[in-house]
Amino acid sequence: MHPYLNSSSGDGALIVLQAELLPERVEEFAAAQAKASLALMSRPGYLGYDVHVGSDSTQQTVVRRFTSVGHATDWMESSAFEELLSAETACMSTTARRSVVRIPITQAQVATSTITTRVKPGSEEWFRQWQATMLSREQEFPGFLGQHIQAPISGVTDEWVSIIAFAGDEQLRAWMHSPDRKALLKESASHVDRFDVRPSQSAFESWFAGAESGMRPPPAWKLSAIVLLVLYPVVMLEIFTLNQWLASWGTALATFIGNAVSVALTGFLLIPWASRLLRWWLVPPAEESTRRTAIGAIVVVGLYAASVGFFWAVTAAWGT
C-alpha cells in the first residue's frame, strides 16, 4: 500500500495511480502525465501532483491532489481523463491500480528531510533490505506520508538519496530522534561510508506552495521576485499605520515589531497565496519554460510598477 493511503478521512482528495511500465514506454508515460498536468492547471479544485519512481523507473506511483473528492471524480469522468487513460494503458506492462483517497488538505504542507548515503562496495543488497526495514518502521510513526528512494545513477552520483515526508515538523523530529531509528543507524555503521541528513527545503522554498515532486524547484531569482512583490506593500502599509502607532516605543523595539509583523504576513499568508497564483510561472513545464518565464517576468514587473505608482500617489496625496 502506498504511504499516502495511511490517512482515511479529511476534506481533500488524492487520485493515486500505481503502475508498472514497459521499459521502452517510460518517457512516453512521463510525457502523458506532463500533458495532463498542464491541462489540469486551469481546472477547479486541482492542487498539483507528485511522481514517485522506483530505482529502475518502471515502477511508478502518480499522486494527484484535489481540494475535494467531488473535484477528483469530476475530472475522472471527463474526456481529458479518458485521453490520459488511453495513453497510460499503452505504456503499462500490467494492469494499473487507481484509487481515490480522502485526505486532509493540510497534509499538502509537509515536513521533509533528504538523506544521502554512500554505501560500501559489496553492501548494496544488504542496504536495500535495511532500507526496507527502515521504511516499515517509519510507517509505524504518526504523521508519516511517504518516502522516495533514488539508487545511485551511473556516471552521475554514487550515493543513495532518500526523501522522507511527515505531516509536520514535530512528527518528523519525533522519527528522526527516535530510538528505533538510532538503532537502525547503528546497524548500518559497518556497511556505510558516509551518511548525511538535511532539510529538503531552503528558507524561501518552504514558503512556496505547489512545487511538485519530480520537477525542479523554482530558481532563486523567481522566489526572490515573489518575496519582493508581496513584502513591499506590507512595508508601505506599516509606514502609514503601525510605524505611526509605535513611534513612541523607540526605534529598536518598533523596528523589531514591524519586522515580526512583516515576516508573519508574508511567510504564512501572502507568499503561499501569491505562489499558488503564479505557479504557472514558478514551475512551468519544460516545453513552456522560456515563454512562461518571459510572460511571468513582464507580469511581475507590471505589478511592481502598479504597487510603486499606487503608493507614490498615496504619499503625494498625504504630503509624506
Secondary structure, 3 states (H helix, E strand, C coil): CCHHHHCCCCCEEEEEEEEEECHHHHHHHHHHHHHHHHHHCCCCCEEEEEEEECCCCCEEEEEEEECCHHHHHHHHCCHHHHHHHHHHHCCECCCCEEEEEEECHHHHCCEEEEEEEEECCCCHHHHHHHHHHHHHHHCCCCCEEEEEEECCECCCECCEEEEEEECCHHHHHHHHCCHHHHHHHHHHHHHEEEEEEEECCCCCHHHCCCCCCCCCCCCHHHHHHHHHHHHHHHHHHHHHCHHHHCHHHCHHHHHHHHHHHHHHHHHHHHHHHHHHHCHHHHCCCHHHHHHHHHHHHHHHHHHHHHHHHHHHHHHHHHCC
